[in-house]
Amino acid sequence: MAKTKTVYVCQNCGAQSPKWIGKCPSCQEWNTYSEEIITKKNNTTSLSVSTSAPQLINDIEISNDKRIDTKNTEFNRVLGGGLVPGSLILIGGEPGIGKSTLMLQVSLNISNHKILYVSGEESQSQIRLRADRIGINGSSCFILCETSVENVILNVEKLDPDIIIIDSIQTLQTERIETSPGSISQIRECANIIQRFAKQTSKSFILVGHINKEGSIAGPKILEHTVDTVLQFEGDSNYMYRILRATKNRFGSTSELGIYEMRQSGLRQVSNPSELLMSQNNLNLSGSAVSSTVEGVRPFLIEIQALVSSSVYSSPQRTSTGFDLRRLSMLLAVLEKRAGFRLATKDVFLNIAGGIKVDDPAIDLAVVCAILSSDQDVSINKNICFAGEIGLSGEIRPVNRIEQRIHEAEKLGFSQIFIPKFSKKSVDFSKYDIKIFEMSKVEEVFKILFS
């Protein structure tokens, strides 16, 4: 006979306690413990007999199921080429960032497959109004407003769709757990039910997830281990751009990037982000430099903006937007020690235009050039581009995919590019019309730009 017991579970991190406590000792959050009933089966039951048997790896047949084209180039790029049948995808993001809009656009665009859009947050009329605003006629998209995971599975078996989108996983609940929707136990159990059903039927599921105030997907951490792919939909409400990243992908790369532009009619795919991520002013102002960066296999150009001013406080300010603040401090120390520029008593503000965050170390050279341009109040020619990582001794280190960076700069009309000297060994520069400067030290770059 099954036994029941009551435990208190933290709704933020999943830690358990035999009694209610105000502050969680694991995540240090207050008032996050709620009561849950756990059913425990007796250990006297016999072990179930497995129907599966071990199989030699060379004898296993490989499935040749083709990926499902979502008709969304940026979404396909991040997934690795499209939806894999039987896959389970989790997409998270801040409230109002556009997760539901993106999923509805994907549902309406796919015409050669049957889609079931399950919503636990909106009514059917609300979804229809948003579809009319987007302006896409989805002839094969079905809408279901349901919060019971058992009823969702029943409707999937009746309708037999190829793709099921659930918005959101936090609104689902199962009869097996006697807790409210959104709790740790409910999210874990619902995800496990959907995962088993997806693998058995080879149907693709996309789960929309909420995030907590730390920025991670709400629910137990095991939720991200259960799914095949975890996507993060990022953006700033002050900017129109939205970025789709993959933090986990069993069927593709995690370094790809999808860029969208939020408009009144929905999300527009940005096929050439270089033109949007650079400001269009031609005033030749100081403190601005352009860098060629790569996300995954996709090159694009970004504009680095810097402002250096005299500090009015005892400790100078160091502020960066879209760039690692610790790396900025390291680059300023290199300029101070290796190049002889006195920046210890000055405020330094750094910004990457467009509101995106870039982790590529190849933008280091553009960052230091923008800082010195603002400090010396000397503008950099708008036709110059940079690509190079800076080491602690002031050397310019080689970067990956240098050919793609040069080609992107040449395609957008730049006439000069500064790259690391040691990149010449594996690249034939004679096929490019752009003038290439090969540099080994930051001092050499400064002499050409600011002499």
TORKOL-4160 file (C-alpha; in steps of 0.2 Angstrom, whole numbers, padded with zeros to 4 digits, m for minus):
451
<pt num="1" X="0000" Y="0000" Z="0000"/>
<pt num="2" X="0006" Y="0017" Z="m0004"/>
<pt num="3" X="0011" Y="0029" Z="0010"/>
<pt num="4" X="0009" Y="0048" Z="0010"/>
<pt num="5" X="0020" Y="0061" Z="0019"/>
<pt num="6" X="0020" Y="0079" Z="0019"/>
<pt num="7" X="0036" Y="0089" Z="0015"/>
<pt num="8" X="0040" Y="0108" Z="0012"/>
<pt num="9" X="0048" Y="0112" Z="m0005"/>
<pt num="10" X="0057" Y="0128" Z="m0010"/>
<pt num="11" X="0048" Y="0134" Z="m0025"/>
<pt num="12" X="0064" Y="0143" Z="m0031"/>
<pt num="13" X="0077" Y="0130" Z="m0030"/>
<pt num="14" X="0068" Y="0114" Z="m0025"/>
<pt num="15" X="0076" Y="0111" Z="m0008"/>
<pt num="16" X="0066" Y="0100" Z="0004"/>
<pt num="17" X="0062" Y="0103" Z="0023"/>
<pt num="18" X="0052" Y="0092" Z="0035"/>
<pt num="19" X="0045" Y="0108" Z="0042"/>
<pt num="20" X="0041" Y="0126" Z="0036"/>
<pt num="21" X="0055" Y="0138" Z="0037"/>
<pt num="22" X="0055" Y="0157" Z="0032"/>
<pt num="23" X="0072" Y="0158" Z="0023"/>
<pt num="24" X="0078" Y="0144" Z="0012"/>
<pt num="25" X="0096" Y="0139" Z="0017"/>
<pt num="26" X="0100" Y="0133" Z="0000"/>
<pt num="27" X="0096" Y="0149" Z="m0011"/>
<pt num="28" X="0094" Y="0161" Z="0003"/>
<pt num="29" X="0076" Y="0167" Z="m0003"/>
<pt num="30" X="0062" Y="0171" Z="0009"/>
<pt num="31" X="0044" Y="0164" Z="0010"/>
<pt num="32" X="0047" Y="0151" Z="m0004"/>
<pt num="33" X="0043" Y="0135" Z="0005"/>
<pt num="34" X="0026" Y="0127" Z="0001"/>
<pt num="35" X="0018" Y="0111" Z="0007"/>
<pt num="36" X="0018" Y="0096" Z="m0004"/>
<pt num="37" X="0011" Y="0078" Z="m0002"/>
<pt num="38" X="0023" Y="0064" Z="m0008"/>
<pt num="39" X="0016" Y="0047" Z="m0011"/>
<pt num="40" X="0029" Y="0033" Z="m0007"/>
<pt num="41" X="0027" Y="0015" Z="m0013"/>
<pt num="42" X="0031" Y="0000" Z="m0002"/>
<pt num="43" X="0048" Y="m0008" Z="m0006"/>
<pt num="44" X="0039" Y="m0026" Z="m0006"/>
<pt num="45" X="0034" Y="m0024" Z="m0024"/>
<pt num="46" X="0044" Y="m0035" Z="m0036"/>
<pt num="47" X="0055" Y="m0028" Z="m0049"/>
<pt num="48" X="0047" Y="m0025" Z="m0066"/>
<pt num="49" X="0054" Y="m0036" Z="m0080"/>
<pt num="50" X="0062" Y="m0025" Z="m0094"/>
<pt num="51" X="0056" Y="m0029" Z="m0112"/>
<pt num="52" X="0072" Y="m0021" Z="m0119"/>
<pt num="53" X="0088" Y="m0029" Z="m0122"/>
<pt num="54" X="0106" Y="m0023" Z="m0124"/>
<pt num="55" X="0111" Y="m0020" Z="m0142"/>
<pt num="56" X="0128" Y="m0019" Z="m0150"/>
<pt num="57" X="0131" Y="0000" Z="m0155"/>
<pt num="58" X="0136" Y="m0005" Z="m0173"/>
<pt num="59" X="0119" Y="m0015" Z="m0175"/>
<pt num="60" X="0108" Y="0000" Z="m0170"/>
<pt num="61" X="0099" Y="0007" Z="m0185"/>
<pt num="62" X="0100" Y="0026" Z="m0188"/>
<pt num="63" X="0084" Y="0035" Z="m0190"/>
<pt num="64" X="0083" Y="0045" Z="m0206"/>
<pt num="65" X="0069" Y="0057" Z="m0201"/>
<pt num="66" X="0072" Y="0074" Z="m0209"/>
<pt num="67" X="0071" Y="0090" Z="m0199"/>
<pt num="68" X="0055" Y="0100" Z="m0200"/>
<pt num="69" X="0057" Y="0116" Z="m0208"/>
<pt num="70" X="0049" Y="0130" Z="m0197"/>
<pt num="71" X="0049" Y="0143" Z="m0212"/>
<pt num="72" X="0059" Y="0154" Z="m0199"/>
<pt num="73" X="0077" Y="0156" Z="m0205"/>
<pt num="74" X="0083" Y="0162" Z="m0188"/>
<pt num="75" X="0074" Y="0149" Z="m0178"/>
<pt num="76" X="0081" Y="0135" Z="m0189"/>
<pt num="77" X="0098" Y="0142" Z="m0188"/>
<pt num="78" X="0098" Y="0141" Z="m0169"/>
<pt num="79" X="0090" Y="0124" Z="m0168"/>
<pt num="80" X="0104" Y="0118" Z="m0180"/>
<pt num="81" X="0093" Y="0116" Z="m0196"/>
<pt num="82" X="0075" Y="0114" Z="m0190"/>
<pt num="83" X="0065" Y="0104" Z="m0178"/>
<pt num="84" X="0070" Y="0086" Z="m0175"/>
<pt num="85" X="0055" Y="0074" Z="m0174"/>
<pt num="86" X="0053" Y="0068" Z="m0156"/>
<pt num="87" X="0063" Y="0082" Z="m0149"/>
<pt num="88" X="0058" Y="0092" Z="m0133"/>
<pt num="89" X="0063" Y="0111" Z="m0134"/>
<pt num="90" X="0062" Y="0123" Z="m0120"/>
<pt num="91" X="0062" Y="0142" Z="m0123"/>
<pt num="92" X="0063" Y="0155" Z="m0109"/>
<pt num="93" X="0063" Y="0173" Z="m0108"/>
<pt num="94" X="0058" Y="0188" Z="m0098"/>
<pt num="95" X="0039" Y="0193" Z="m0097"/>
<pt num="96" X="0034" Y="0203" Z="m0113"/>
<pt num="97" X="0050" Y="0199" Z="m0122"/>
<pt num="98" X="0040" Y="0191" Z="m0136"/>
<pt num="99" X="0041" Y="0172" Z="m0133"/>
<pt num="100" X="0022" Y="0169" Z="m0137"/>
<pt num="101" X="0023" Y="0180" Z="m0152"/>
<pt num="102" X="0038" Y="0170" Z="m0159"/>
<pt num="103" X="0029" Y="0154" Z="m0156"/>
<pt num="104" X="0013" Y="0159" Z="m0164"/>
<pt num="105" X="0022" Y="0166" Z="m0179"/>
<pt num="106" X="0031" Y="0149" Z="m0180"/>
<pt num="107" X="0014" Y="0140" Z="m0179"/>
<pt num="108" X="0006" Y="0150" Z="m0192"/>
<pt num="109" X="0021" Y="0150" Z="m0204"/>
<pt num="110" X="0022" Y="0131" Z="m0205"/>
<pt num="111" X="0009" Y="0125" Z="m0218"/>
<pt num="112" X="0014" Y="0108" Z="m0223"/>
<pt num="113" X="0013" Y="0101" Z="m0205"/>
<pt num="114" X="m0001" Y="0100" Z="m0192"/>
<pt num="115" X="0002" Y="0111" Z="m0177"/>
<pt num="116" X="m0007" Y="0112" Z="m0160"/>
<pt num="117" X="m0004" Y="0127" Z="m0150"/>
<pt num="118" X="m0009" Y="0124" Z="m0132"/>
<pt num="119" X="m0011" Y="0140" Z="m0121"/>
<pt num="120" X="m0014" Y="0140" Z="m0103"/>
<pt num="121" X="m0013" Y="0159" Z="m0101"/>
<pt num="122" X="m0024" Y="0166" Z="m0115"/>
<pt num="123" X="m0041" Y="0163" Z="m0122"/>
<pt num="124" X="m0044" Y="0158" Z="m0140"/>
<pt num="125" X="m0050" Y="0175" Z="m0144"/>
<pt num="126" X="m0035" Y="0183" Z="m0138"/>
<pt num="127" X="m0024" Y="0172" Z="m0148"/>
<pt num="128" X="m0034" Y="0175" Z="m0163"/>
<pt num="129" X="m0032" Y="0194" Z="m0161"/>
<pt num="130" X="m0013" Y="0192" Z="m0160"/>
<pt num="131" X="m0013" Y="0182" Z="m0175"/>
<pt num="132" X="m0023" Y="0195" Z="m0185"/>
<pt num="133" X="m0011" Y="0208" Z="m0179"/>
<pt num="134" X="0004" Y="0197" Z="m0185"/>
<pt num="135" X="m0005" Y="0196" Z="m0202"/>
<pt num="136" X="m0002" Y="0177" Z="m0205"/>
<pt num="137" X="m0016" Y="0165" Z="m0210"/>
<pt num="138" X="m0012" Y="0148" Z="m0202"/>
<pt num="139" X="m0022" Y="0135" Z="m0211"/>
<pt num="140" X="m0015" Y="0121" Z="m0202"/>
<pt num="141" X="m0014" Y="0128" Z="m0184"/>
<pt num="142" X="m0026" Y="0122" Z="m0171"/>
<pt num="143" X="m0028" Y="0132" Z="m0154"/>
<pt num="144" X="m0032" Y="0123" Z="m0138"/>
<pt num="145" X="m0034" Y="0132" Z="m0121"/>
<pt num="146" X="m0030" Y="0119" Z="m0107"/>
<pt num="147" X="m0020" Y="0117" Z="m0091"/>
<pt num="148" X="m0022" Y="0098" Z="m0088"/>
<pt num="149" X="m0007" Y="0088" Z="m0095"/>
<pt num="150" X="m0018" Y="0073" Z="m0096"/>
<pt num="151" X="m0031" Y="0082" Z="m0107"/>
<pt num="152" X="m0017" Y="0089" Z="m0118"/>
<pt num="153" X="m0011" Y="0071" Z="m0121"/>
<pt num="154" X="m0029" Y="0065" Z="m0126"/>
<pt num="155" X="m0031" Y="0080" Z="m0138"/>
<pt num="156" X="m0014" Y="0076" Z="m0146"/>
<pt num="157" X="m0019" Y="0058" Z="m0148"/>
<pt num="158" X="m0036" Y="0063" Z="m0156"/>
<pt num="159" X="m0029" Y="0077" Z="m0168"/>
<pt num="160" X="m0012" Y="0068" Z="m0171"/>
<pt num="161" X="m0002" Y="0084" Z="m0175"/>
<pt num="162" X="0016" Y="0084" Z="m0179"/>
<pt num="163" X="0022" Y="0099" Z="m0168"/>
<pt num="164" X="0014" Y="0104" Z="m0151"/>
<pt num="165" X="0018" Y="0121" Z="m0143"/>
<pt num="166" X="0014" Y="0123" Z="m0125"/>
<pt num="167" X="0013" Y="0140" Z="m0118"/>
<pt num="168" X="0018" Y="0138" Z="m0104"/>
<pt num="169" X="0025" Y="0123" Z="m0094"/>
<pt num="170" X="0022" Y="0133" Z="m0078"/>
<pt num="171" X="0003" Y="0133" Z="m0081"/>
<pt num="172" X="0001" Y="0114" Z="m0083"/>
<pt num="173" X="m0004" Y="0102" Z="m0069"/>
<pt num="174" X="m0006" Y="0084" Z="m0068"/>
<pt num="175" X="m0018" Y="0074" Z="m0057"/>
<pt num="176" X="m0004" Y="0064" Z="m0050"/>
<pt num="177" X="0003" Y="0078" Z="m0039"/>
<pt num="178" X="m0008" Y="0087" Z="m0026"/>
<pt num="179" X="0000" Y="0104" Z="m0028"/>
<pt num="180" X="m0004" Y="0120" Z="m0037"/>
<pt num="181" X="0002" Y="0123" Z="m0055"/>
<pt num="182" X="0019" Y="0131" Z="m0056"/>
<pt num="183" X="0026" Y="0121" Z="m0041"/>
<pt num="184" X="0042" Y="0112" Z="m0042"/>
<pt num="185" X="0034" Y="0095" Z="m0042"/>
<pt num="186" X="0021" Y="0099" Z="m0055"/>
<pt num="187" X="0033" Y="0106" Z="m0067"/>
<pt num="188" X="0045" Y="0091" Z="m0065"/>
<pt num="189" X="0031" Y="0078" Z="m0067"/>
<pt num="190" X="0022" Y="0087" Z="m0082"/>
<pt num="191" X="0039" Y="0088" Z="m0091"/>
<pt num="192" X="0043" Y="0070" Z="m0088"/>
<pt num="193" X="0025" Y="0065" Z="m0095"/>
<pt num="194" X="0028" Y="0075" Z="m0110"/>
<pt num="195" X="0046" Y="0069" Z="m0113"/>
<pt num="196" X="0040" Y="0051" Z="m0112"/>
<pt num="197" X="0026" Y="0054" Z="m0124"/>
<pt num="198" X="0037" Y="0064" Z="m0136"/>
<pt num="199" X="0050" Y="0050" Z="m0137"/>
<pt num="200" X="0036" Y="0036" Z="m0140"/>
<pt num="201" X="0027" Y="0045" Z="m0153"/>
<pt num="202" X="0041" Y="0055" Z="m0162"/>
<pt num="203" X="0031" Y="0071" Z="m0160"/>
<pt num="204" X="0040" Y="0088" Z="m0158"/>
<pt num="205" X="0036" Y="0098" Z="m0142"/>
<pt num="206" X="0041" Y="0116" Z="m0139"/>
<pt num="207" X="0038" Y="0122" Z="m0121"/>
<pt num="208" X="0038" Y="0140" Z="m0116"/>
<pt num="209" X="0045" Y="0143" Z="m0099"/>
<pt num="210" X="0045" Y="0158" Z="m0087"/>
<pt num="211" X="0061" Y="0164" Z="m0079"/>
<pt num="212" X="0064" Y="0170" Z="m0061"/>
<pt num="213" X="0072" Y="0186" Z="m0055"/>
<pt num="214" X="0090" Y="0178" Z="m0057"/>
<pt num="215" X="0087" Y="0176" Z="m0075"/>
<pt num="216" X="0086" Y="0157" Z="m0075"/>
<pt num="217" X="0071" Y="0147" Z="m0081"/>
<pt num="218" X="0059" Y="0145" Z="m0066"/>
<pt num="219" X="0057" Y="0127" Z="m0060"/>
<pt num="220" X="0068" Y="0113" Z="m0055"/>
<pt num="221" X="0085" Y="0112" Z="m0063"/>
<pt num="222" X="0081" Y="0095" Z="m0069"/>
<pt num="223" X="0069" Y="0103" Z="m0081"/>
<pt num="224" X="0084" Y="0109" Z="m0092"/>
<pt num="225" X="0091" Y="0091" Z="m0091"/>
<pt num="226" X="0075" Y="0083" Z="m0097"/>
<pt num="227" X="0073" Y="0093" Z="m0113"/>
<pt num="228" X="0084" Y="0091" Z="m0128"/>
<pt num="229" X="0086" Y="0110" Z="m0132"/>
<pt num="230" X="0086" Y="0125" Z="m0121"/>
<pt num="231" X="0084" Y="0142" Z="m0129"/>
<pt num="232" X="0085" Y="0159" Z="m0122"/>
<pt num="233" X="0075" Y="0174" Z="m0129"/>
<pt num="234" X="0084" Y="0189" Z="m0124"/>
<pt num="235" X="0082" Y="0208" Z="m0126"/>
<pt num="236" X="0080" Y="0225" Z="m0118"/>
<pt num="237" X="0063" Y="0234" Z="m0118"/>
<pt num="238" X="0072" Y="0250" Z="m0122"/>
<pt num="239" X="0078" Y="0242" Z="m0139"/>
<pt num="240" X="0069" Y="0234" Z="m0153"/>
<pt num="241" X="0081" Y="0220" Z="m0155"/>
<pt num="242" X="0078" Y="0202" Z="m0148"/>
<pt num="243" X="0092" Y="0188" Z="m0148"/>
<pt num="244" X="0088" Y="0170" Z="m0148"/>
<pt num="245" X="0102" Y="0159" Z="m0141"/>
<pt num="246" X="0104" Y="0140" Z="m0138"/>
<pt num="247" X="0112" Y="0136" Z="m0121"/>
<pt num="248" X="0109" Y="0117" Z="m0124"/>
<pt num="249" X="0107" Y="0108" Z="m0140"/>
<pt num="250" X="0108" Y="0089" Z="m0142"/>
<pt num="251" X="0105" Y="0091" Z="m0161"/>
<pt num="252" X="0116" Y="0106" Z="m0166"/>
<pt num="253" X="0128" Y="0119" Z="m0160"/>
<pt num="254" X="0126" Y="0130" Z="m0145"/>
<pt num="255" X="0136" Y="0145" Z="m0152"/>
<pt num="256" X="0123" Y="0150" Z="m0165"/>
<pt num="257" X="0113" Y="0166" Z="m0164"/>
<pt num="258" X="0096" Y="0172" Z="m0171"/>
<pt num="259" X="0092" Y="0191" Z="m0171"/>
<pt num="260" X="0074" Y="0198" Z="m0173"/>
<pt num="261" X="0067" Y="0215" Z="m0173"/>
<pt num="262" X="0051" Y="0219" Z="m0163"/>
<pt num="263" X="0038" Y="0228" Z="m0173"/>
<pt num="264" X="0020" Y="0232" Z="m0171"/>
<pt num="265" X="0016" Y="0218" Z="m0183"/>
<pt num="266" X="0027" Y="0205" Z="m0174"/>
<pt num="267" X="0045" Y="0199" Z="m0175"/>
<pt num="268" X="0055" Y="0202" Z="m0191"/>
<pt num="269" X="0070" Y="0192" Z="m0195"/>
<pt num="270" X="0086" Y="0201" Z="m0196"/>
<pt num="271" X="0096" Y="0193" Z="m0211"/>
<pt num="272" X="0110" Y="0206" Z="m0210"/>
<pt num="273" X="0113" Y="0212" Z="m0192"/>
<pt num="274" X="0128" Y="0222" Z="m0197"/>
<pt num="275" X="0118" Y="0236" Z="m0205"/>
<pt num="276" X="0107" Y="0237" Z="m0190"/>
<pt num="277" X="0120" Y="0236" Z="m0176"/>
<pt num="278" X="0130" Y="0250" Z="m0183"/>
<pt num="279" X="0124" Y="0268" Z="m0181"/>
<pt num="280" X="0122" Y="0277" Z="m0197"/>
<pt num="281" X="0130" Y="0294" Z="m0192"/>
<pt num="282" X="0143" Y="0301" Z="m0204"/>
<pt num="283" X="0150" Y="0314" Z="m0192"/>
<pt num="284" X="0166" Y="0306" Z="m0188"/>
<pt num="285" X="0165" Y="0308" Z="m0170"/>
<pt num="286" X="0178" Y="0302" Z="m0158"/>
<pt num="287" X="0176" Y="0287" Z="m0147"/>
<pt num="288" X="0168" Y="0275" Z="m0160"/>
<pt num="289" X="0176" Y="0260" Z="m0168"/>
<pt num="290" X="0169" Y="0245" Z="m0178"/>
<pt num="291" X="0174" Y="0227" Z="m0175"/>
<pt num="292" X="0171" Y="0212" Z="m0185"/>
<pt num="293" X="0164" Y="0198" Z="m0173"/>
<pt num="294" X="0158" Y="0180" Z="m0176"/>
<pt num="295" X="0144" Y="0171" Z="m0167"/>
<pt num="296" X="0144" Y="0153" Z="m0172"/>
<pt num="297" X="0148" Y="0153" Z="m0190"/>
<pt num="298" X="0139" Y="0170" Z="m0193"/>
<pt num="299" X="0150" Y="0185" Z="m0195"/>
<pt num="300" X="0143" Y="0203" Z="m0192"/>
<pt num="301" X="0150" Y="0220" Z="m0188"/>
<pt num="302" X="0146" Y="0229" Z="m0172"/>
<pt num="303" X="0150" Y="0247" Z="m0167"/>
<pt num="304" X="0160" Y="0250" Z="m0150"/>
<pt num="305" X="0156" Y="0267" Z="m0142"/>
<pt num="306" X="0167" Y="0274" Z="m0128"/>
<pt num="307" X="0168" Y="0290" Z="m0118"/>
<pt num="308" X="0183" Y="0295" Z="m0107"/>
<pt num="309" X="0181" Y="0310" Z="m0096"/>
<pt num="310" X="0190" Y="0317" Z="m0080"/>
<pt num="311" X="0184" Y="0309" Z="m0064"/>
<pt num="312" X="0176" Y="0320" Z="m0051"/>
<pt num="313" X="0176" Y="0307" Z="m0038"/>
<pt num="314" X="0191" Y="0299" Z="m0028"/>
<pt num="315" X="0188" Y="0282" Z="m0037"/>
<pt num="316" X="0185" Y="0283" Z="m0056"/>
<pt num="317" X="0169" Y="0275" Z="m0063"/>
<pt num="318" X="0170" Y="0260" Z="m0075"/>
<pt num="319" X="0154" Y="0256" Z="m0084"/>
<pt num="320" X="0151" Y="0244" Z="m0098"/>
<pt num="321" X="0135" Y="0239" Z="m0108"/>
<pt num="322" X="0136" Y="0223" Z="m0118"/>
<pt num="323" X="0154" Y="0220" Z="m0113"/>
<pt num="324" X="0162" Y="0211" Z="m0098"/>
<pt num="325" X="0167" Y="0224" Z="m0085"/>
<pt num="326" X="0181" Y="0213" Z="m0079"/>
<pt num="327" X="0189" Y="0212" Z="m0096"/>
<pt num="328" X="0187" Y="0231" Z="m0098"/>
<pt num="329" X="0197" Y="0233" Z="m0082"/>
<pt num="330" X="0210" Y="0221" Z="m0089"/>
<pt num="331" X="0211" Y="0231" Z="m0106"/>
<pt num="332" X="0213" Y="0247" Z="m0096"/>
<pt num="333" X="0227" Y="0240" Z="m0086"/>
<pt num="334" X="0236" Y="0235" Z="m0102"/>
<pt num="335" X="0234" Y="0252" Z="m0109"/>
<pt num="336" X="0241" Y="0259" Z="m0093"/>
<pt num="337" X="0256" Y="0247" Z="m0092"/>
<pt num="338" X="0261" Y="0243" Z="m0109"/>
<pt num="339" X="0256" Y="0258" Z="m0120"/>
<pt num="340" X="0259" Y="0272" Z="m0107"/>
<pt num="341" X="0242" Y="0280" Z="m0107"/>
<pt num="342" X="0236" Y="0287" Z="m0090"/>
<pt num="343" X="0218" Y="0282" Z="m0088"/>
<pt num="344" X="0218" Y="0278" Z="m0069"/>
<pt num="345" X="0211" Y="0295" Z="m0064"/>
<pt num="346" X="0198" Y="0295" Z="m0078"/>
<pt num="347" X="0180" Y="0289" Z="m0080"/>
<pt num="348" X="0178" Y="0276" Z="m0094"/>
<pt num="349" X="0160" Y="0272" Z="m0101"/>
<pt num="350" X="0159" Y="0258" Z="m0114"/>
<pt num="351" X="0143" Y="0253" Z="m0125"/>
<pt num="352" X="0140" Y="0241" Z="m0139"/>
<pt num="353" X="0127" Y="0249" Z="m0150"/>
<pt num="354" X="0111" Y="0240" Z="m0153"/>
<pt num="355" X="0109" Y="0234" Z="m0135"/>
<pt num="356" X="0117" Y="0216" Z="m0138"/>
<pt num="357" X="0130" Y="0207" Z="m0127"/>
<pt num="358" X="0145" Y="0200" Z="m0136"/>
<pt num="359" X="0158" Y="0188" Z="m0128"/>
<pt num="360" X="0170" Y="0187" Z="m0143"/>
<pt num="361" X="0187" Y="0192" Z="m0137"/>
<pt num="362" X="0191" Y="0198" Z="m0155"/>
<pt num="363" X="0183" Y="0214" Z="m0151"/>
<pt num="364" X="0197" Y="0219" Z="m0139"/>
<pt num="365" X="0206" Y="0229" Z="m0152"/>
<pt num="366" X="0191" Y="0239" Z="m0157"/>
<pt num="367" X="0187" Y="0242" Z="m0138"/>
<pt num="368" X="0205" Y="0250" Z="m0134"/>
<pt num="369" X="0205" Y="0260" Z="m0150"/>
<pt num="370" X="0188" Y="0267" Z="m0146"/>
<pt num="371" X="0194" Y="0271" Z="m0128"/>
<pt num="372" X="0210" Y="0280" Z="m0135"/>
<pt num="373" X="0200" Y="0289" Z="m0148"/>
<pt num="374" X="0189" Y="0297" Z="m0135"/>
<pt num="375" X="0203" Y="0300" Z="m0123"/>
<pt num="376" X="0213" Y="0309" Z="m0137"/>
<pt num="377" X="0198" Y="0316" Z="m0145"/>
<pt num="378" X="0203" Y="0310" Z="m0162"/>
<pt num="379" X="0190" Y="0302" Z="m0173"/>
<pt num="380" X="0194" Y="0285" Z="m0182"/>
<pt num="381" X="0191" Y="0284" Z="m0200"/>
<pt num="382" X="0174" Y="0277" Z="m0203"/>
<pt num="383" X="0181" Y="0265" Z="m0216"/>
<pt num="384" X="0192" Y="0256" Z="m0204"/>
<pt num="385" X="0187" Y="0239" Z="m0195"/>
<pt num="386" X="0196" Y="0229" Z="m0182"/>
<pt num="387" X="0198" Y="0211" Z="m0177"/>
<pt num="388" X="0210" Y="0205" Z="m0164"/>
<pt num="389" X="0212" Y="0199" Z="m0146"/>
<pt num="390" X="0224" Y="0208" Z="m0134"/>
<pt num="391" X="0235" Y="0199" Z="m0122"/>
<pt num="392" X="0242" Y="0205" Z="m0105"/>
<pt num="393" X="0258" Y="0210" Z="m0113"/>
<pt num="394" X="0250" Y="0221" Z="m0126"/>
<pt num="395" X="0252" Y="0208" Z="m0140"/>
<pt num="396" X="0238" Y="0206" Z="m0153"/>
<pt num="397" X="0233" Y="0187" Z="m0153"/>
<pt num="398" X="0226" Y="0177" Z="m0167"/>
<pt num="399" X="0207" Y="0175" Z="m0168"/>
<pt num="400" X="0197" Y="0161" Z="m0176"/>
<pt num="401" X="0187" Y="0163" Z="m0193"/>
<pt num="402" X="0198" Y="0178" Z="m0199"/>
<pt num="403" X="0193" Y="0175" Z="m0217"/>
<pt num="404" X="0175" Y="0177" Z="m0213"/>
<pt num="405" X="0178" Y="0193" Z="m0203"/>
<pt num="406" X="0188" Y="0200" Z="m0218"/>
<pt num="407" X="0175" Y="0195" Z="m0230"/>
<pt num="408" X="0161" Y="0203" Z="m0220"/>
<pt num="409" X="0170" Y="0220" Z="m0218"/>
<pt num="410" X="0174" Y="0220" Z="m0237"/>
<pt num="411" X="0156" Y="0216" Z="m0241"/>
<pt num="412" X="0150" Y="0231" Z="m0231"/>
<pt num="413" X="0161" Y="0243" Z="m0240"/>
<pt num="414" X="0176" Y="0245" Z="m0227"/>
<pt num="415" X="0192" Y="0249" Z="m0235"/>
<pt num="416" X="0204" Y="0245" Z="m0221"/>
<pt num="417" X="0205" Y="0231" Z="m0208"/>
<pt num="418" X="0217" Y="0228" Z="m0193"/>
<pt num="419" X="0220" Y="0210" Z="m0189"/>
<pt num="420" X="0233" Y="0200" Z="m0179"/>
<pt num="421" X="0250" Y="0197" Z="m0188"/>
<pt num="422" X="0251" Y="0178" Z="m0185"/>
<pt num="423" X="0234" Y="0176" Z="m0195"/>
<pt num="424" X="0243" Y="0177" Z="m0211"/>
<pt num="425" X="0250" Y="0159" Z="m0210"/>
<pt num="426" X="0233" Y="0150" Z="m0215"/>
<pt num="427" X="0225" Y="0164" Z="m0225"/>
<pt num="428" X="0228" Y="0170" Z="m0243"/>
<pt num="429" X="0225" Y="0189" Z="m0242"/>
<pt num="430" X="0228" Y="0192" Z="m0261"/>
<pt num="431" X="0210" Y="0188" Z="m0265"/>
<pt num="432" X="0203" Y="0203" Z="m0255"/>
<pt num="433" X="0202" Y="0221" Z="m0261"/>
<pt num="434" X="0201" Y="0228" Z="m0244"/>
<pt num="435" X="0218" Y="0234" Z="m0237"/>
<pt num="436" X="0224" Y="0223" Z="m0223"/>
<pt num="437" X="0236" Y="0229" Z="m0209"/>
<pt num="438" X="0244" Y="0215" Z="m0199"/>
<pt num="439" X="0249" Y="0220" Z="m0182"/>
<pt num="440" X="0258" Y="0211" Z="m0168"/>
<pt num="441" X="0257" Y="0225" Z="m0154"/>
<pt num="442" X="0244" Y="0238" Z="m0149"/>
<pt num="443" X="0257" Y="0252" Z="m0150"/>
<pt num="444" X="0259" Y="0249" Z="m0169"/>
<pt num="445" X="0240" Y="0251" Z="m0171"/>
<pt num="446" X="0240" Y="0267" Z="m0161"/>
<pt num="447" X="0255" Y="0275" Z="m0171"/>
<pt num="448" X="0245" Y="0272" Z="m0187"/>
<pt num="449" X="0228" Y="0279" Z="m0181"/>
<pt num="450" X="0233" Y="0293" Z="m0169"/>
<pt num="451" X="0251" Y="0299" Z="m0176"/>
